[in-house]
């Protein structure tokens, strides 16, 4: 994604109200990178918090050194965006921070900021912390049962998800299968997970 501004320098772009609002009002981490030198020019408070930088800490180093990400060398999203190639709209990666001791799983995307003449003057890397999302995903994968139905296979996990998806709706549901496969247990789980369980 690109945005074009009237400004011609990264300093002027950083003072633009649109860029300021984008950086400071998002719940995502936001890092502004100079596309020529690859130095980080700005981090919003959320990025500093997620990456372990204090509010007063000056950050003027290469993005590769500061982020220490798993994709910096092979699949840098800024390089892909600058090259005009098909950059991935969102990329899952791991940031390790300057010391390399932090592990932050994130989903990132790049916004190129261009001057009037089309020249890129900044790369804005927005990233969302996936720690909670991954914990929920791991919890879901570790789930062994749902209201009396037990199973850890992927097909059973899919069944648990399907029961949870359809249970809230007051619609007739046809449960089919051979004798002894547990149709009654699925019906009980549907009942238990629906609003009808209180009736």
SULKA-V227324 format. One record per residue. N is the residue number from 0. RES is the residue in three letters. PHI is phi in whole degrees, -180 to 180 (none if undefined). OMEGA is omega in radians with two decimals (NA if undefined). Layout:
n=N res=RES phi=PHI omega=OMEGA
n=N res=RES phi=PHI omega=OMEGA
This chain:
n=0 res=UNK phi=none omega=3.13
n=1 res=UNK phi=-124 omega=2.92
n=2 res=UNK phi=-129 omega=-3.14
n=3 res=UNK phi=-114 omega=-3.11
n=4 res=UNK phi=-119 omega=3.06
n=5 res=UNK phi=-77 omega=-3.10
n=6 res=UNK phi=-70 omega=-3.12
n=7 res=UNK phi=-115 omega=-3.14
n=8 res=UNK phi=-130 omega=3.13
n=9 res=UNK phi=-66 omega=3.12
n=10 res=UNK phi=-63 omega=3.12
n=11 res=UNK phi=-67 omega=3.13
n=12 res=UNK phi=-64 omega=-3.14
n=13 res=UNK phi=-67 omega=3.10
n=14 res=UNK phi=-95 omega=-3.13
n=15 res=UNK phi=-67 omega=-3.10
n=16 res=UNK phi=-56 omega=3.12
n=17 res=UNK phi=-65 omega=-3.13
n=18 res=UNK phi=-68 omega=3.12
n=19 res=UNK phi=-59 omega=3.13
n=20 res=UNK phi=-62 omega=3.13
n=21 res=UNK phi=-60 omega=-3.08
n=22 res=UNK phi=-75 omega=-2.97
n=23 res=UNK phi=-91 omega=-3.06
n=24 res=UNK phi=-102 omega=3.12
n=25 res=UNK phi=-84 omega=3.07
n=26 res=UNK phi=-86 omega=3.11
n=27 res=UNK phi=-86 omega=2.94
n=28 res=UNK phi=-70 omega=-3.09
n=29 res=UNK phi=-138 omega=-3.13
n=30 res=UNK phi=-127 omega=3.09
n=31 res=UNK phi=-104 omega=-3.06
n=32 res=UNK phi=-119 omega=3.04
n=33 res=UNK phi=-73 omega=-3.05
n=34 res=UNK phi=-68 omega=-3.14
n=35 res=UNK phi=-86 omega=-3.06
n=36 res=UNK phi=-92 omega=-3.07
n=37 res=UNK phi=65 omega=3.05
n=38 res=UNK phi=-85 omega=3.04
n=39 res=UNK phi=-76 omega=-3.13
n=40 res=UNK phi=-104 omega=-3.13
n=41 res=UNK phi=-162 omega=2.98
n=42 res=UNK phi=-131 omega=3.08
n=43 res=UNK phi=-77 omega=-3.10
n=44 res=UNK phi=-56 omega=-3.13
n=45 res=UNK phi=-66 omega=3.11
n=46 res=UNK phi=-63 omega=3.13
n=47 res=UNK phi=-61 omega=-3.14
n=48 res=UNK phi=-62 omega=-3.09
n=49 res=UNK phi=-67 omega=-3.08
n=50 res=UNK phi=-97 omega=3.05
n=51 res=UNK phi=83 omega=3.09
n=52 res=UNK phi=-99 omega=3.10
n=53 res=UNK phi=-75 omega=-3.13
n=54 res=UNK phi=-64 omega=-3.08
n=55 res=UNK phi=-89 omega=-3.05
n=56 res=UNK phi=-67 omega=3.13
n=57 res=UNK phi=-79 omega=-3.13
n=58 res=UNK phi=-121 omega=3.09
n=59 res=UNK phi=-141 omega=-3.14
n=60 res=UNK phi=-136 omega=3.11
n=61 res=UNK phi=-62 omega=-3.14
n=62 res=UNK phi=-60 omega=3.13
n=63 res=UNK phi=-61 omega=3.14
n=64 res=UNK phi=-73 omega=-3.06
n=65 res=UNK phi=-75 omega=-3.08
n=66 res=UNK phi=-86 omega=3.11
n=67 res=UNK phi=51 omega=-3.03
n=68 res=UNK phi=-82 omega=3.14
n=69 res=UNK phi=-71 omega=-3.08
n=70 res=UNK phi=-111 omega=-3.04
n=71 res=UNK phi=-54 omega=-3.05
n=72 res=UNK phi=-87 omega=-3.01
n=73 res=UNK phi=-80 omega=-2.99
n=74 res=UNK phi=-135 omega=-3.11
n=75 res=UNK phi=-57 omega=-3.11
n=76 res=UNK phi=-66 omega=3.12
n=77 res=UNK phi=-69 omega=3.10
n=78 res=UNK phi=-60 omega=3.13
n=79 res=UNK phi=-63 omega=-3.14
n=80 res=UNK phi=-66 omega=-3.14
n=81 res=UNK phi=-69 omega=-3.13
n=82 res=UNK phi=-76 omega=3.13
n=83 res=UNK phi=75 omega=3.11
n=84 res=UNK phi=-75 omega=3.13
n=85 res=UNK phi=-82 omega=3.11
n=86 res=UNK phi=-74 omega=3.09
n=87 res=UNK phi=-66 omega=-3.12
n=88 res=UNK phi=-60 omega=3.06
n=89 res=UNK phi=-140 omega=-3.06
n=90 res=UNK phi=-132 omega=3.07
n=91 res=UNK phi=-88 omega=-3.10
n=92 res=UNK phi=-149 omega=3.12
n=93 res=UNK phi=-123 omega=3.01
n=94 res=UNK phi=-95 omega=-3.14
n=95 res=UNK phi=-116 omega=3.13
n=96 res=UNK phi=74 omega=-3.04
n=97 res=UNK phi=-60 omega=-3.11
n=98 res=UNK phi=-81 omega=-3.13
n=99 res=UNK phi=79 omega=-3.07
n=100 res=UNK phi=-98 omega=-3.13
n=101 res=UNK phi=-100 omega=3.06
n=102 res=UNK phi=-128 omega=-3.13
n=103 res=UNK phi=-124 omega=3.05
n=104 res=UNK phi=-79 omega=-3.05
n=105 res=UNK phi=-145 omega=2.99
n=106 res=UNK phi=-114 omega=-3.02
n=107 res=UNK phi=-121 omega=3.02
n=108 res=UNK phi=-146 omega=-3.09
n=109 res=UNK phi=-113 omega=2.98
n=110 res=UNK phi=-117 omega=3.07
n=111 res=UNK phi=-88 omega=3.06
n=112 res=UNK phi=-103 omega=-3.09
n=113 res=UNK phi=-114 omega=3.03
n=114 res=UNK phi=-79 omega=3.13
n=115 res=UNK phi=-54 omega=-3.08
n=116 res=UNK phi=-82 omega=3.10
n=117 res=UNK phi=92 omega=-3.13
n=118 res=UNK phi=-72 omega=3.11
n=119 res=UNK phi=-70 omega=3.14
n=120 res=UNK phi=-114 omega=3.10
n=121 res=UNK phi=-162 omega=2.98
n=122 res=UNK phi=-117 omega=3.11
n=123 res=UNK phi=-104 omega=3.11
n=124 res=UNK phi=-101 omega=3.09
n=125 res=UNK phi=-101 omega=3.13
n=126 res=UNK phi=-140 omega=-3.11
n=127 res=UNK phi=-111 omega=3.11
n=128 res=UNK phi=-69 omega=-3.13
n=129 res=UNK phi=-103 omega=-3.07
n=130 res=UNK phi=-57 omega=-3.12
n=131 res=UNK phi=-66 omega=3.13
n=132 res=UNK phi=-60 omega=-3.13
n=133 res=UNK phi=-66 omega=3.12
n=134 res=UNK phi=-64 omega=3.10
n=135 res=UNK phi=-66 omega=3.12
n=136 res=UNK phi=-64 omega=3.11
n=137 res=UNK phi=-64 omega=3.12
n=138 res=UNK phi=-63 omega=3.13
n=139 res=UNK phi=-65 omega=-3.13
n=140 res=UNK phi=-69 omega=3.14
n=141 res=UNK phi=-85 omega=-3.10
n=142 res=UNK phi=-62 omega=-3.09
n=143 res=UNK phi=-104 omega=-3.09
n=144 res=UNK phi=-165 omega=3.10
n=145 res=UNK phi=-144 omega=3.09
n=146 res=UNK phi=42 omega=3.05
n=147 res=UNK phi=91 omega=3.07
n=148 res=UNK phi=-97 omega=-3.07
n=149 res=UNK phi=-117 omega=3.09
n=150 res=UNK phi=169 omega=-3.13
n=151 res=UNK phi=-114 omega=-3.10
n=152 res=UNK phi=-67 omega=-3.13
n=153 res=UNK phi=-64 omega=3.12
n=154 res=UNK phi=-68 omega=3.09
n=155 res=UNK phi=-71 omega=3.09
n=156 res=UNK phi=-62 omega=3.09
n=157 res=UNK phi=-65 omega=3.10
n=158 res=UNK phi=-64 omega=3.12
n=159 res=UNK phi=-59 omega=3.13
n=160 res=UNK phi=-64 omega=-3.14
n=161 res=UNK phi=-63 omega=3.11
n=162 res=UNK phi=-59 omega=-3.13
n=163 res=UNK phi=-67 omega=3.14
n=164 res=UNK phi=-74 omega=-3.04
n=165 res=UNK phi=-90 omega=-3.07
n=166 res=UNK phi=-56 omega=-3.09
n=167 res=UNK phi=-68 omega=-3.06
n=168 res=UNK phi=-93 omega=3.12
n=169 res=UNK phi=-88 omega=3.14
n=170 res=UNK phi=-129 omega=3.06
n=171 res=UNK phi=-68 omega=-3.13
n=172 res=UNK phi=-124 omega=3.13
n=173 res=UNK phi=-97 omega=3.13
n=174 res=UNK phi=-109 omega=-3.10
n=175 res=UNK phi=-119 omega=3.10
n=176 res=UNK phi=156 omega=3.14
n=177 res=UNK phi=-67 omega=3.12
n=178 res=UNK phi=-63 omega=3.07
n=179 res=UNK phi=90 omega=-3.12
n=180 res=UNK phi=-87 omega=3.07
n=181 res=UNK phi=104 omega=3.14
n=182 res=UNK phi=-61 omega=-3.14
n=183 res=UNK phi=-65 omega=3.13
n=184 res=UNK phi=-65 omega=3.09
n=185 res=UNK phi=-65 omega=3.10
n=186 res=UNK phi=-62 omega=3.10
n=187 res=UNK phi=-63 omega=3.14
n=188 res=UNK phi=-65 omega=3.08
n=189 res=UNK phi=-62 omega=3.14
n=190 res=UNK phi=-61 omega=-3.09
n=191 res=UNK phi=-64 omega=-3.10
n=192 res=UNK phi=-89 omega=-3.13
n=193 res=UNK phi=-103 omega=3.07
n=194 res=UNK phi=-67 omega=-3.12
n=195 res=UNK phi=-70 omega=-3.10
n=196 res=UNK phi=-65 omega=-3.14
n=197 res=UNK phi=-83 omega=-3.06
n=198 res=UNK phi=-82 omega=NA
